[in-house]
Amino acid sequence: MSQVDVIRGWKRVRAIVVATALLYTPAPRVAAVEAQSNDIVALDGQFGGAVSVIALDGRYGYVGVGPRVAVLDRSEPGQPTLAGWSDTLPEATRDMALAGGRLIVTGINHGVFVLEIDPATGIPRLDQRLTVEGRAYQVVARGHHAYTTTPLGLHVIDVAPGGPARVVGTLPLPGLRILEDFNLVLQDDRLYLGDRDAGVGIIDIRSPEDPIVLGWNEDLSVRRIAVGDGFVAAYTIEETPSGSFDSAIQILSLDPSTLLQPVGRIALDPGGSVGPIVALGRMLFFVGRGFSSEQDRYVTEVVTMAMDDLTSPEVVGRLGAPSQGDVNSGFSAWRPRQMVVDGGRLYLAVNGGSNADSTRSGVVAYRIDGLGVLSPAGEWLEEMPSVVQRAEPAGDYLLISEHLSGVLRLYRAAPDGGLEALGLLPTFDGVQEITASGRWLYYVSYAHTLYAVDLIDPHRPTVVASMDMEGVRVLVADGERVYLGRDVPSEIGGTDRSVDVYGLSAEGGFVLQGGLASVCDSHMTDMEFAGGHLVVTCFTDGLIVLDIADPTQLRRVAQVPIGYRAHALAIDGDLAIVATEWLTPADERALIPRPRYGGVQIVDLRTLQEIGSHRTRLDRLGGVTSAEWDIAVIDGIALLTSKEKSVRLIDVREPEQPIEVQVLDLPTAVGELAVAGHVVYVSGENAGVYRLRWLLEPLDRTPQALYLPFAFRRR
């Protein structure tokens, strides 16, 4: 088989990312990873990701953004500026703390990393990965010691300069569940720990290497805690006798005679929740979210409580968020991730939302007056691609849909891998499925509405048509026509899987042009054009080929069985390459964790026969992840993602004998792919977007540019 440049015609590919990150400014880059001589791709850059945590130290502030740390210069407190970025870490950031001239970071996959801080620039560089028994969550620090928790207990780390960091003490704490972030607080000589199963405890760390438990309340199921002057505020969710759940902030005493006993309670509205929470003296600040009957929408706000009387806390201030759009969307216009107090200021790590005026992410600071009232005191906010979960070509553009906020953002992807930011489109009710062709973008929202967007002016994408549309699983566009793979109620009961064809009318609406019922028995996972045919993958039915020469008269012409589960599809000339999951062999099903197998199956579309396959054990799975499978092809090399923390490259130039030629490991689980010429973008959930550099000599040296739509996808 001759090599095929699959970039011709702009092959439809996807990308899934998970978290909040950068847009109208140039994306920060990382140095290219040194590649081995036989590698085909290498990590060439990373940008975006969730804004997660803040650590402050005099002049500099450190902000976790995906798998890197942004460094802010705070010389002018009201005008923080970006001073630089850390290396790309092996994991996305979860928490971090400063100690001994070092930055200690816990990752989303529970690793612990030690970064040395350059005293001249404040820039941290990765120096060490520390082995800590168990899964590390939070980390706090003071002096030359850092403290982190795992389900096995408390671990003490010596981070004194002049030598490697090392674990110097462990305090077993049986019964810890450690499912929540921001449940570890260091104040004076005491650590305060909250846990969903174990309750709330106090640990004496005057002798850091020999910590001692001072007290414990095992009666509470605690999600988050804050420690103030004489009290602990614990956000709890308790099941009532009727089976419902009651949310509240319990105020616990620090008086020795009533240590950790409830003395007050802040009730939350039904359905309300608490995000970040922090205390300063006798003031408590927390981010609350709940439905406002007065405003008829969900409201997110920072609430200030006066704690002078612990038995009866009083609300003294509310800082509201911008409008969230549709009350049923579940998309917040303002997503505070962490909150810290330093030097009389309150700092919020925020991720942008669906309101057109609140789409940026970063850090917002507020001055705290003597009464706890907050007033603006500076910000560092950037337009960053957020939780991005799908990619489609749209002429020359890269379109990014943020899963958390539902904002569609448009970029131009240049041949060198750089991105130029263009327009954005607030969607309010989110993006579930997306496709594009030429000047037209189509997407289906979580509110089950199909939209058509005109991209003729990429700086001002415009919705030109909308229509209620239930059950859409996949869709693909051909100019002013869009094909929808749907789950719809069957006339005889159960669910039917149909393909419907809609066109755009001259009046600006959708017109049904044709369709075909009972395409397959399981839900559709992907569809691609191949000549005058539409090739569809169905989850357990394999490959289905439809004749679409006449869109008003769709006709099923073939079915090709595919392994166990068909997840994604790429068309390479006359070949259909399917990302496939295989059943675990019977003799391995009792193993924990159960091994999983995936790879590719190759179908010749001329003979409609499978001609080759490659199966491999998926040994780099990323744990709990919303990453999707995806596949793309460049110059006869298939790139496969399968919920692993890696991209697998399979040579399919001899389709009867495909062979794996490289596994590129990445910091996080990766999902959908987006290809612009020989530059590859791959989503990394809350780590943002990774850019991969193609190392082989390209078959087609014509410069290419592409807009790639990224959006959430459900399969």
Secondary structure, DSSP 8 states (H G I E B T S, - for coil): -----TTTTT------B-S-EE-SS-----------TT-SEEEEEEE---EEEEEEETTEEEEEETTEEEEEE-SSTTS-EEEEE----SS-EEEEEEETTEEEEEETTS-EEEEEE-TTT--EEEEEEE--SS----EEEETTEEEEEETTEEEEEE--TTS--EEEEEEE-TT----SSS-EEEETTEEEEEETTTEEEEEE-SSTTS-EEEEEE-S--EEEEEEETTEEEEEEEEE-TTS-EEEEEEEEE-SGGGTT-EEEEEE--TT-EEEEEEEETTEEEEEEEEEETTTTEEEEEEEEEE-SSTTS-EEEEEEE----SSTTS---SEEEEEEEEETTEEEEEEEE-SSTT---EEEEEEEE-TT--EEEEEEEEE-E--SB-----BTTEEEEEBTTT-EEEEEEE-TTS-EEEEEEEE-SS--SEEEEETTEEEEE-TTSEEEEEE-SSTTS-EEEEEEE---EEEEEEETTEEEEEEEEE-TTSSEEEEEEEEEE-TTSSEEEEEEES---SS-EEEEEEETTEEEEEETTTEEEEEE-SSTTS-EEEEEE--SSEEEEEEEETTEEEEEEEE---GGGTTSSS---EEEEEEEETTTTEEEEEEEEE---B-SS----EEEEEETTEEEEEESBSEEEEEE-SSTTS-EEEEEEE-SS----EEEETTEEEEE-BTT-EEEEEE-S--S------BB--B-----
